[in-house]
Amino acid sequence: MLDKSDETDIHPLFAGAPSSTEFRKLRKRLVRETRAAIEDYGMVRPGDRWLVCLSGGKDSYTLLAVLHELKWRGLLPVDLLACNLDQGQPGFPATVLPKFLTERQVEHRIEYQDTYSIVTDKVPEGRTYCALCSRLRRGNLYRIAREEGCSAVVLGHHRDDILETFFMNLFHGGRLATMPPKLLNEQGDLTVLRPLAYVAEEDCDRFARAMNYPIIPCDLCGSQEGLQRVQVKRILDEWEKRSPGRRQVMFRALMNIRPSHMLDPKLFDFANLFPSDGGEAKDQPPIPEL
């Protein structure tokens, strides 16, 4: 699909792509892993319209490019609308993304909503802004998706985001849960999709930098230090350093769950798990209530 003869037939998002063998392998891997996630989780209904959320970070640039590559090749039968939500953060370069998207011939919508002022007003001093900021952002993106006739909100969360969320829930939430690749919103009218679910963060970083995309930092609000996610990321980095490939092994575990070997009686019928005596079941006296 991405052999040398195809290099002149590319989406403008890939204009100026490096010609090195290393980059070509990276590009193929990104496309392959994204296609696999889309197929494994049944993300596509032909004819749907997707709102592709673009923050200006390396992950969202990678998402945008790979989805347009798949559509360009006729492998993604949906309409794509890129969307950036400018939340009024101090120092946010408001002209970067409109210019980039226009030059690369990407259909887009730029929305300005000053949620930053709301967050700084509501969050006590010394606390991080991320939780409230995320909720406000999500509400606005859902609204925009409905206004634009989109059936899905598409986010750039990758494999490492999913792993970090799992460990945050484990360490701080007391539950086994993470970001699913496909989720139906509470109202039931939009799906939330994460096509980069199989993609490593390192690959997103390498790709966006190799393409020289104008990356906008995600720490403009100055509230990132000391976050639980940062702490979890450091733990995972240390594990990966000591045992390369550990992240991928842990990620595969999230896809290989055995309810009978966990402890949740709502997922497995432990109460009726008894050895067979080879005959008819005998009446048992009731167990006294504790």
SULFENBEL-V292465 format. One record per backbone hydrogen bond with DSSP energy under -1.0 kcal/mol. NH is the residue of the N-H (numbers start at 1). CO is the residue of the C=O. If there is no record, write none. Layout:
nh,co
NH,CO
NH,CO
This chain:
nh,co
6,3
7,4
9,6
14,11
15,12
17,14
24,20
25,21
26,22
27,23
28,24
29,25
30,26
31,27
32,28
33,29
34,30
35,31
36,32
37,33
38,34
39,35
40,36
41,37
42,39
43,38
47,77
48,45
50,79
51,152
52,81
53,154
54,83
61,57
62,58
63,59
64,60
65,61
66,62
67,63
68,64
69,65
70,66
71,67
72,68
73,69
74,71
75,70
78,76
79,48
81,50
82,107
83,52
84,109
86,111
92,89
94,92
96,93
99,95
100,96
101,97
102,98
103,99
104,100
105,102
106,101
109,82
111,84
113,86
115,113
116,87
119,115
120,116
121,117
122,118
123,119
127,124
133,129
134,130
135,131
136,132
137,133
138,134
139,135
140,136
141,137
142,138
143,139
144,140
145,141
146,142
147,143
148,144
149,146
150,145
151,49
152,49
153,191
154,51
155,193
159,199
162,158
163,159
164,160
165,161
166,162
167,163
168,164
169,165
170,166
171,167
172,168
175,169
183,192
185,190
188,185
191,151
192,183
193,153
194,181
197,194
199,196
204,200
205,201
206,202
207,203
208,204
209,205
210,206
211,207
213,208
215,213
216,56
222,219
227,224
231,227
232,228
233,229
234,230
235,231
236,232
237,233
238,234
239,235
240,236
241,237
242,238
243,239
246,243
249,245
250,246
251,247
252,248
253,249
255,252
256,253
261,258
262,259
267,264
268,264
270,268
273,270
274,272
